[in-house]
Amino acid sequence: MSILAWIVLGLVAGFIASMLVNHRGSGMIRDLLLGVVGAFLGGFLFTRFGAAGVTGLNVYSLLVATLGAVALLVLFHAFSRRRRLF
């Protein structure tokens, strides 16, 4: 996939993940970074379990990237909250 396709996929996936977890967007830069890293994480996890990872700019790849971004966002919030409590 081209860099532009990763950016578009990452931005959309990060925004959807932020809306699912936070119920609001986290800003364009954070959503973009979260989505791109989530796409890598989702692709890695899906291939690890025997499914296809991110295959291009399509609905399946958006689902994989969004699930990876949701997992990443949940982990991020779990660790950031834990530090504030101590």
TORBABA-517756 format. One record per residue (C-alpha): x, y, z; residue number from 0. Coordinates in pm, 1 decimal, always signed. Example, Ala and Ser with C-alpha at 12.3 -4.5 7.8 and 13.67 -1.06 7.14 Angstrom:
<recs>
<rec <+1230.0 -450.0 +780.0> 0>,
<rec <+1367.0 -106.0 +714.0> 1>,
</recs>
This chain:
<recs>
<rec <+0.0 +0.0 +0.0> 0>,
<rec <+115.7 +352.4 -65.1> 1>,
<rec <+191.2 +598.4 +211.5> 2>,
<rec <-115.1 +805.1 +121.3> 3>,
<rec <-341.6 +499.2 +150.5> 4>,
<rec <-191.7 +417.5 +494.8> 5>,
<rec <-254.8 +776.2 +605.9> 6>,
<rec <-615.4 +773.1 +485.7> 7>,
<rec <-681.0 +429.5 +635.2> 8>,
<rec <-508.4 +528.5 +959.6> 9>,
<rec <-697.9 +854.8 +991.8> 10>,
<rec <-1036.1 +691.3 +938.2> 11>,
<rec <-957.8 +391.1 +1161.2> 12>,
<rec <-815.0 +611.1 +1437.1> 13>,
<rec <-1116.1 +840.3 +1429.5> 14>,
<rec <-1360.4 +548.1 +1444.1> 15>,
<rec <-1164.3 +389.6 +1730.1> 16>,
<rec <-1159.5 +718.6 +1921.9> 17>,
<rec <-1533.8 +754.8 +1876.0> 18>,
<rec <-1589.9 +398.6 +2000.1> 19>,
<rec <-1362.7 +421.1 +2303.3> 20>,
<rec <-1366.7 +791.5 +2398.6> 21>,
<rec <-1702.4 +887.0 +2242.9> 22>,
<rec <-1521.0 +1182.8 +2088.9> 23>,
<rec <-1224.1 +1237.5 +1862.8> 24>,
<rec <-879.7 +1288.7 +2012.3> 25>,
<rec <-750.9 +1531.3 +1751.7> 26>,
<rec <-638.9 +1469.3 +1396.7> 27>,
<rec <-272.3 +1395.8 +1472.6> 28>,
<rec <-342.4 +1153.5 +1758.0> 29>,
<rec <-617.7 +983.3 +1555.9> 30>,
<rec <-382.7 +946.6 +1259.9> 31>,
<rec <-97.2 +803.8 +1464.8> 32>,
<rec <-330.9 +577.2 +1657.3> 33>,
<rec <-488.9 +452.0 +1335.9> 34>,
<rec <-162.9 +381.5 +1155.4> 35>,
<rec <-9.9 +203.5 +1454.8> 36>,
<rec <-342.6 +26.8 +1510.1> 37>,
<rec <-340.5 -86.0 +1147.8> 38>,
<rec <+2.1 -240.6 +1198.7> 39>,
<rec <-107.1 -397.2 +1528.0> 40>,
<rec <-435.0 -525.2 +1383.8> 41>,
<rec <-260.1 -664.3 +1076.9> 42>,
<rec <-1.7 -836.2 +1294.2> 43>,
<rec <-264.0 -987.3 +1524.8> 44>,
<rec <-488.1 -1100.6 +1240.6> 45>,
<rec <-199.8 -1272.1 +1057.9> 46>,
<rec <-85.4 -1426.8 +1386.3> 47>,
<rec <-425.8 -1592.5 +1423.9> 48>,
<rec <-434.8 -1711.4 +1062.4> 49>,
<rec <-652.1 -1443.5 +898.9> 50>,
<rec <-546.9 -1193.2 +635.7> 51>,
<rec <-409.2 -865.5 +767.9> 52>,
<rec <-440.8 -527.1 +601.3> 53>,
<rec <-478.9 -600.1 +231.5> 54>,
<rec <-531.1 -255.2 +83.5> 55>,
<rec <-772.6 +32.5 +104.5> 56>,
<rec <-1098.1 -159.9 +152.0> 57>,
<rec <-1363.8 -228.9 +415.2> 58>,
<rec <-1191.2 -540.2 +552.2> 59>,
<rec <-865.6 -351.1 +605.4> 60>,
<rec <-1058.3 -69.4 +771.0> 61>,
<rec <-1210.9 -323.4 +1010.3> 62>,
<rec <-869.1 -475.3 +1087.6> 63>,
<rec <-713.2 -132.0 +1142.4> 64>,
<rec <-1003.6 -14.3 +1357.4> 65>,
<rec <-989.5 -323.0 +1578.8> 66>,
<rec <-614.8 -276.8 +1619.6> 67>,
<rec <-661.4 +92.0 +1701.2> 68>,
<rec <-933.5 +11.0 +1955.9> 69>,
<rec <-703.2 -241.6 +2124.3> 70>,
<rec <-420.0 +10.9 +2125.5> 71>,
<rec <-643.5 +286.0 +2264.6> 72>,
<rec <-776.8 +64.1 +2543.1> 73>,
<rec <-419.6 -28.8 +2640.8> 74>,
<rec <-313.8 +334.9 +2626.1> 75>,
<rec <-595.2 +442.5 +2857.8> 76>,
<rec <-533.3 +151.6 +3095.5> 77>,
<rec <-167.4 +245.1 +3141.0> 78>,
<rec <-222.2 +621.1 +3149.3> 79>,
<rec <-490.6 +588.5 +3420.2> 80>,
<rec <-274.3 +354.5 +3624.3> 81>,
<rec <+8.4 +608.8 +3638.3> 82>,
<rec <-225.7 +882.5 +3760.4> 83>,
<rec <-352.8 +672.9 +4048.7> 84>,
<rec <-11.1 +625.5 +4207.2> 85>,
</recs>
